[in-house]
Amino acid sequence: MQPSDKIFIAGHRGLVGSALVRQLRSLGFENLLLRSRQELDLEDIAAVRAFFEKERPRHVFFAAAKVGGILANSSYPADFIHDNLLIQLSVIGAAQATNVEKMLFLGSSCIYPKLAEQPIREESLLTGELEPTNEAYAIAKIAGIIMCRSFNRQYGTRFISAMPTNLYGEGDNFERAGSHVLPALMRRFHDAKLANQDEIVVWGSGSPRREFLHVDDMADASIHLMRVWAETADDGSVVGGQNALNEIVNIGYGEDVSIRDLAELVAELVGYRGTLRFDTSMPDGTPRKLLDSTRLRATGWRPRISLRDGIARTYEWFLAHPAVARLG
Ligand SMILES: NC(=O)c1ccc[n+]([C@@H]2O[C@H](COP(=O)([O-])OP(=O)(O)OC[C@H]3O[C@@H](n4cnc5c(N)ncnc54)[C@H](OP(=O)(O)O)[C@@H]3O)[C@@H](O)[C@H]2O)c1
């Protein structure tokens, strides 16, 4: 991937897409193709095909998707499977038809079975039942992975599937209903601080453990993977192993944290001094979710942003962007 290459970032206004744009620009990549949903609806297969034929991007970061937390996933499962399948059909098909050199497709750790052995290795894919609350979304993402893998086998494309852990950071979704756990806690503690609320109730016992990666580390890992993964070395070997093109790659921080410790850290950094009460009558979900990122680490990549620094940066951004931070 050279700085002059034409690179399409699908979903460039999203959490991951905007981090990719920031990072690529800081590395001197200026030939970025960016289209808002109004300019190009990725569910429109014909429009997407025409766009790829006209623009001929050399590389694609596929960071567009219909994304949401538990509530959104369990309330609108039809939208999650329908929209994501359509977006994937459009983009993957157009990328193959117009000879895109490499594409990084973003999946999610929820594609792995609910009871997968921890830390979760890539080999767990399709070995057990999914978490029912986001099954529709996970099935759409699994279809995307298998599409990439099948296109690689049949057409010789280089489509890489990356599975990020829970991401957070500047540009996150802070909506009350649709957000993930970390931005949701940040928003609640911020509101409680302003309202001088004495106590906040956090769902569950606080004991489940989760992994969080700052989105700038995610962007860094994505660019790194595009550069090294599935490259053919001078000796003919393929980086990532002989089966690199049929494999998926986990992108994780490498350590997990209990929801209780996370909540206490977010409260501290937000400056909320009230009491956190854990409501044990609410369900906890899977006890632990940590990705095994050995495959990625073996290519020499490491995360750089600690959870504490990452949360502090995210809160600074939240405070500085009241209108942009989605405050619905
Ligand atoms: N956030 C996480 O914790 C996390 C974890 C694991 C994996 N991932 C994966 O990473 C990828 C990016 O996630 P994200 O958190 O960056 O999501 P996000 O902030 O919601 O961004 C998704 C982007 O896709 C765009 N998009 C959706 N449908 C579109 C359509 N029909 N046409 C054009 N654009 C469309 C959205 O545009 P609008 O702004 O117009 O809606 C948005 O800019 C997803 O594949 C997700 O599964 C995310």
The ligand as an SDF file (V2000), in Angstrom:
LIG
                    3D

 48 52  0  0  0  0  0  0  0  0999 V2000
  -17.5500   -0.4400   17.5870 N   0  0  0  0  0  0  0  0  0  0  0  0
  -17.1500   -1.6240   18.0020 C   0  0  0  0  0  0  0  0  0  0  0  0
  -16.9910   -1.8690   19.2030 O   0  0  0  0  0  0  0  0  0  0  0  0
  -16.8690   -2.7110   17.0100 C   0  0  0  0  0  0  0  0  0  0  0  0
  -16.4130   -3.9090   17.5160 C   0  0  0  0  0  0  0  0  0  0  0  0
  -16.1500   -4.9330   16.6450 C   0  0  0  0  0  0  0  0  0  0  0  0
  -16.3600   -4.7430   15.2920 C   0  0  0  0  0  0  0  0  0  0  0  0
  -16.7970   -3.5730   14.8050 N   0  0  0  0  0  0  0  0  0  0  0  0
  -16.9990   -3.4770   13.3600 C   0  0  0  0  0  0  0  0  0  0  0  0
  -16.3000   -2.3950   12.8050 O   0  0  0  0  0  0  0  0  0  0  0  0
  -17.0600   -1.8530   11.7170 C   0  0  0  0  0  0  0  0  0  0  0  0
  -17.2850   -0.3650   11.9460 C   0  0  0  0  0  0  0  0  0  0  0  0
  -17.9700   -0.1880   13.1700 O   0  0  0  0  0  0  0  0  0  0  0  0
  -18.1440    1.2580   13.8280 P   0  0  0  0  0  0  0  0  0  0  0  0
  -18.1850    1.0440   15.2760 O   0  0  0  0  0  0  0  0  0  0  0  0
  -17.1760    2.2140   13.2260 O   0  0  0  0  0  0  0  0  0  0  0  0
  -19.6340    1.6030   13.3590 O   0  0  0  0  0  0  0  0  0  0  0  0
  -20.3150    3.0370   13.1310 P   0  0  0  0  0  0  0  0  0  0  0  0
  -19.6500    4.0680   13.9550 O   0  0  0  0  0  0  0  0  0  0  0  0
  -21.7770    2.8390   13.2800 O   0  0  0  0  0  0  0  0  0  0  0  0
  -19.9700    3.3310   11.6130 O   0  0  0  0  0  0  0  0  0  0  0  0
  -20.5140    2.6130   10.5660 C   0  0  0  0  0  0  0  0  0  0  0  0
  -20.5300    3.4930    9.3500 C   0  0  0  0  0  0  0  0  0  0  0  0
  -21.1430    2.7610    8.2720 O   0  0  0  0  0  0  0  0  0  0  0  0
  -21.9720    3.6540    7.5780 C   0  0  0  0  0  0  0  0  0  0  0  0
  -23.0570    2.9680    6.8900 N   0  0  0  0  0  0  0  0  0  0  0  0
  -23.9340    2.0720    7.4100 C   0  0  0  0  0  0  0  0  0  0  0  0
  -24.8110    1.7070    6.4690 N   0  0  0  0  0  0  0  0  0  0  0  0
  -24.4860    2.3760    5.3360 C   0  0  0  0  0  0  0  0  0  0  0  0
  -25.0350    2.4150    4.0330 C   0  0  0  0  0  0  0  0  0  0  0  0
  -26.1150    1.6880    3.7000 N   0  0  0  0  0  0  0  0  0  0  0  0
  -24.4420    3.2150    3.1180 N   0  0  0  0  0  0  0  0  0  0  0  0
  -23.3730    3.9740    3.4480 C   0  0  0  0  0  0  0  0  0  0  0  0
  -22.8010    3.9760    4.6640 N   0  0  0  0  0  0  0  0  0  0  0  0
  -23.3620    3.1840    5.6020 C   0  0  0  0  0  0  0  0  0  0  0  0
  -22.5600    4.5680    8.6390 C   0  0  0  0  0  0  0  0  0  0  0  0
  -23.0270    5.7210    8.0310 O   0  0  0  0  0  0  0  0  0  0  0  0
  -24.0390    6.7290    8.8110 P   0  0  0  0  0  0  0  0  0  0  0  0
  -23.1150    7.5410    9.6670 O   0  0  0  0  0  0  0  0  0  0  0  0
  -24.6880    7.5060    7.7270 O   0  0  0  0  0  0  0  0  0  0  0  0
  -24.9840    5.8660    9.5940 O   0  0  0  0  0  0  0  0  0  0  0  0
  -21.3400    4.7720    9.5330 C   0  0  0  0  0  0  0  0  0  0  0  0
  -20.5640    5.8660    9.0860 O   0  0  0  0  0  0  0  0  0  0  0  0
  -18.3500   -2.6480   11.6550 C   0  0  0  0  0  0  0  0  0  0  0  0
  -18.2270   -3.6480   10.6870 O   0  0  0  0  0  0  0  0  0  0  0  0
  -18.4540   -3.2710   13.0130 C   0  0  0  0  0  0  0  0  0  0  0  0
  -19.1100   -4.5040   12.9750 O   0  0  0  0  0  0  0  0  0  0  0  0
  -17.0700   -2.5360   15.6420 C   0  0  0  0  0  0  0  0  0  0  0  0
  1  2  1  0
  2  3  2  0
  2  4  1  0
  4  5  1  0
  4 48  2  0
  5  6  2  0
  6  7  1  0
  7  8  2  0
  8  9  1  0
  8 48  1  0
  9 10  1  0
  9 46  1  0
 10 11  1  0
 11 12  1  0
 11 44  1  0
 12 13  1  0
 13 14  1  0
 14 15  2  0
 14 16  1  0
 14 17  1  0
 17 18  1  0
 18 19  2  0
 18 20  1  0
 18 21  1  0
 21 22  1  0
 22 23  1  0
 23 24  1  0
 23 42  1  0
 24 25  1  0
 25 26  1  0
 25 36  1  0
 26 27  1  0
 26 35  1  0
 27 28  2  0
 28 29  1  0
 29 30  1  0
 29 35  2  0
 30 31  1  0
 30 32  2  0
 32 33  1  0
 33 34  2  0
 34 35  1  0
 36 37  1  0
 36 42  1  0
 37 38  1  0
 38 39  2  0
 38 40  1  0
 38 41  1  0
 42 43  1  0
 44 45  1  0
 44 46  1  0
 46 47  1  0
M  CHG  2   8   1  16  -1
M  END
$$$$
